[in-house]
Amino acid sequence: MSVKKNLAVDRTALAHKVRYALGHPGRIPPYVRRAARDRWLALHHPDHVSYYRAVMASDTRRSPEAAVGSRAHDRWLALGRLQFDYLREHGLTPQSRMLDIGCGNLRAGWRFIEYLEPGHYYGIDISPDILIAAKQTLADRGLQDRLPHLTLTKNLTLDFLPEAHFDVVHAHSVFSHSPLEIIDECLAHVGRVLAPGGFFDFTFDRTTGAEHQVLREDFYYRTETLAGLAARHGLEARFMADWESRGHGQSKLRVTAG
Ligand SMILES: C[S@@+](CC[C@H](N)C(=O)[O-])C[C@H]1O[C@@H](n2cnc3c(N)ncnc32)[C@H](O)[C@@H]1O
């Protein structure tokens, strides 16, 4: 399946909003509801992490699968498989020690947990609600014996994790919901936990035009911005061109020690 990426569009531009609304009238009421909810949450949670945690609490109450971006169960399964297959083809082995940043309710995580040696999967997330759903996924899949770690975090300093430990660090659909300071924080600290020869793969919503955000939930970045940020922290970023044909709306960068 291929997804057409509209790379140049600025979703905050009035002309785009009018065109989009005329083309998708059915999406106006849910958008208005979401905008009102988000404005209310933003008022009560000025910093991004607590704001997004509140968004996740509200979304997870309705459906954990929808909260991580999959409205139907078969899409949830397919998006997990997409991540798993790609990483398997690009360096993951059963012996890898993996850190999954923003693991959600283990859409892909359960597949990694099943595949990796026991204890080799470490999932972190800012949302206690989605981590409770993650434990349910683990139980539903009968993966208790794989003994994964699932840990709540409030930032991405990774200060509680050991140095030079992880061969694979992964963040799928996390930076697409993150302001630049959070990505910067992660890139400033991920090098410390990467094992020699390890890599950090993350997806992001790519624009070739003006960088912008929608409802403080979706953030669009230029590849050069994120690669430049990585370079400032002594890391090298490589655009994963073959991810583009996998049918996912976001793009992927692989970061390694420079
Ligand atoms: C769209 S979901 C994707 C979940 C999972 N990676 C997947 O693909 O199924 C984004 C997840 O990232 C988490 N998240 C958002 N910002 C985060 C941050 N700064 N640090 C860690 N997790 C974060 C959210 O709570 C949510 O579970």
The ligand as an SDF file (V2000), in Angstrom:
LIG
                    3D

 27 29  0  0  0  0  0  0  0  0999 V2000
    1.0110    7.3590   18.3890 C   0  0  0  0  0  0  0  0  0  0  0  0
    1.4810    6.5230   19.8230 S   0  0  0  0  0  0  0  0  0  0  0  0
    2.5870    5.3000   19.1710 C   0  0  0  0  0  0  0  0  0  0  0  0
    2.8370    4.1630   20.1400 C   0  0  0  0  0  0  0  0  0  0  0  0
    3.8060    3.0810   19.6300 C   0  0  0  0  0  0  0  0  0  0  0  0
    5.1180    3.6200   19.3530 N   0  0  0  0  0  0  0  0  0  0  0  0
    3.2150    2.4350   18.4070 C   0  0  0  0  0  0  0  0  0  0  0  0
    3.6840    2.6860   17.2980 O   0  0  0  0  0  0  0  0  0  0  0  0
    2.2320    1.7280   18.5590 O   0  0  0  0  0  0  0  0  0  0  0  0
    2.6040    7.6640   20.6250 C   0  0  0  0  0  0  0  0  0  0  0  0
    3.0330    7.1990   22.0020 C   0  0  0  0  0  0  0  0  0  0  0  0
    4.1240    7.9900   22.4280 O   0  0  0  0  0  0  0  0  0  0  0  0
    3.9110    8.3850   23.7600 C   0  0  0  0  0  0  0  0  0  0  0  0
    4.6510    9.6380   23.9350 N   0  0  0  0  0  0  0  0  0  0  0  0
    4.3450   10.8640   23.4630 C   0  0  0  0  0  0  0  0  0  0  0  0
    5.3030   11.7520   23.8120 N   0  0  0  0  0  0  0  0  0  0  0  0
    6.2380   11.0440   24.4920 C   0  0  0  0  0  0  0  0  0  0  0  0
    7.4740   11.3830   25.1100 C   0  0  0  0  0  0  0  0  0  0  0  0
    7.9380   12.6510   25.0860 N   0  0  0  0  0  0  0  0  0  0  0  0
    8.1770   10.4210   25.7400 N   0  0  0  0  0  0  0  0  0  0  0  0
    7.7360    9.1380   25.7580 C   0  0  0  0  0  0  0  0  0  0  0  0
    6.5560    8.7540   25.2080 N   0  0  0  0  0  0  0  0  0  0  0  0
    5.8310    9.6960   24.5720 C   0  0  0  0  0  0  0  0  0  0  0  0
    2.4020    8.5150   23.8990 C   0  0  0  0  0  0  0  0  0  0  0  0
    1.9840    8.4530   25.2400 O   0  0  0  0  0  0  0  0  0  0  0  0
    1.9480    7.3410   23.0480 C   0  0  0  0  0  0  0  0  0  0  0  0
    1.8460    6.1570   23.7820 O   0  0  0  0  0  0  0  0  0  0  0  0
  1  2  1  0
  2  3  1  0
  2 10  1  0
  3  4  1  0
  4  5  1  0
  5  6  1  0
  5  7  1  0
  7  8  2  0
  7  9  1  0
 10 11  1  0
 11 12  1  0
 11 26  1  0
 12 13  1  0
 13 14  1  0
 13 24  1  0
 14 15  1  0
 14 23  1  0
 15 16  2  0
 16 17  1  0
 17 18  1  0
 17 23  2  0
 18 19  1  0
 18 20  2  0
 20 21  1  0
 21 22  2  0
 22 23  1  0
 24 25  1  0
 24 26  1  0
 26 27  1  0
M  CHG  2   2   1   9  -1
M  END
$$$$
